[in-house]
């Protein structure tokens, strides 16, 4: 049964028009920047486009079939998994601990904030190039330092050794991300109820207990937001790997992002690259939604500072 | 009723969007001759090139364009310089959208200019060749001819071999190697004296193609290379395995730059310039930079064969092309015509050490002994005298090059064996031939 409205039809129509008018900019932006590119990607996924032929042949789902039977995809996905696990957990833990230490400190907080946030302000390309020099097998600082302290046997081509390359790039990414995590968590810690912390201390809770039982629950929504951003970054990681190793040596550091790029732009397989890019999206979205819902639920439960 | 209207409108909108999406594949150039031409008196052509290795070269190119403009009133050239590694992506996107440069520098191989020609994105210069009687060497003309159409002007003859530091060789009493055994012995002696024998880099991957080109060319000769490149011989054969194995053995013995797969081309060159590395296996395009940066005498030899001096891998580097969708075809062809004058050829050789793919008068030309040697060798390539191998990657497809580059990177990083890579090369060759 429909509710009877007292609003005159003329006013209702005017309100509807106004509503449409107000929604139009968002609708246009969504269509142009989301719907159209997504449909475009879906179109390219079902044809065999080489970047040149204006009338690519329709190939149905064969790009998808190839992707799931392609050993290189699974290898890249494995590297993404390493990246997501280590590249998410490390900056979250380091960032949290550094933020708590700075927050607890009495002086020099501004200096430490600046120092830790500085790497995040640098362009990814610059970070990749500079760390590439640091890892250089002949003139790199790491090998020189190891040689200087008598650990010359440990020197190696960090980015050229398939056993260390992915971890060497990861270490750079962690270094670059920690500052961001620190700053956001530090901002959240400013809203923490200090009386609760003091009360816990009086009750005999040690630092780890205070962090786990008092601080973390209060900053949980912010923590989850940073976790979501870092996690999704792990799925779509591209620039730092592309700059530092290009996915090499011989695919040792290949992730879905670099594999999609090389397929599309080095092998002229735009359609296959598109399918790989879609896979990144499909994998990242459920995690994002899940963490977003968790964050919302915690906020509704009154958790969070 | 409203529900039906909503569903229909959503379906129609989606259909329309899909149709629009499908149309974004866009047809750009429709070939030569059917694009409305700009007939205005003052024309500006856009000339796209990859960033030269040395900024000094860019300044020379700019001054050369000024010379062209002064000789061709009414035509100006807008130089568009982009990072070399982005040339392919940027160029293809621009050409496909019909917004490409009028003239551009690009590689001449089937995976590069050949792919553009197949898609109808480059201007057919066959009649321009006939009209202007451009004196390009026949072998070079063949490399820019696809489906019977000449689509470009080859602009550089190159050879791949081994640069070596004569001063360091003399210091350690090493003579110029005349076969592979002597080269290995020389490298071992250099290593004993704490000098990196070979400044080998393979971080970018493409260097691997040159490494194989030089060792394989010397192993099988030009006829053998012809057979491999034309599918008459399998890549999965012992000479290919052995030519790959040379680099693996040297890497295992520590005769190459430590961890070459982590060393960039520029860093390896820097090791050579600084005297930390004694030999640099690369192409003649580096001769000018070596002259500018190295403070010692440099020699350039072919990669030795097992039982002899070996042969250089020679061939064409890049070329200059005109976009099929250019509205300034006449001005663009005038520009090409200028690039092909004997005067310009001599200037390019003297200033940029670019060896044109047409005869130039070298009498009285200022050239270092190193470049003079490169020039003389190149003249033999052009004249068809002497035995020259091939630089593989400019003659093969993307699929093959990808297999070759990754395979050699795998060998140099301990992930692959030469026999496995040779088999992969054959698979890639067969895949490309389909």
Interface residues (C-beta under 8 A of the other chain):
Chain A: X31 X35 X36 X39 X40 X42 X43 X47 X49 X50 X51 X52 X53 X54 X55 X56 X132 X135 X136 X137 X138 X139 X155 X156 X157 X158 X159 X160 X161 X162 X165 X245 X246 X248 X249 X250 X251 X252 X262 X265 X266 X267 X268
Chain B: X14 X17 X18 X20 X21 X22 X24 X25 X26 X27 X28 X88 X89 X92 X93 X96 X115 X116 X118 X119 X121 X196 X202 X203 X204 X205 X257 X258 X259 X260 X261 X262 X263 X264 X267 X271 X276 X398 X399 X402 X406 X407 X409 X410 X412 X413 X414 X415 X416
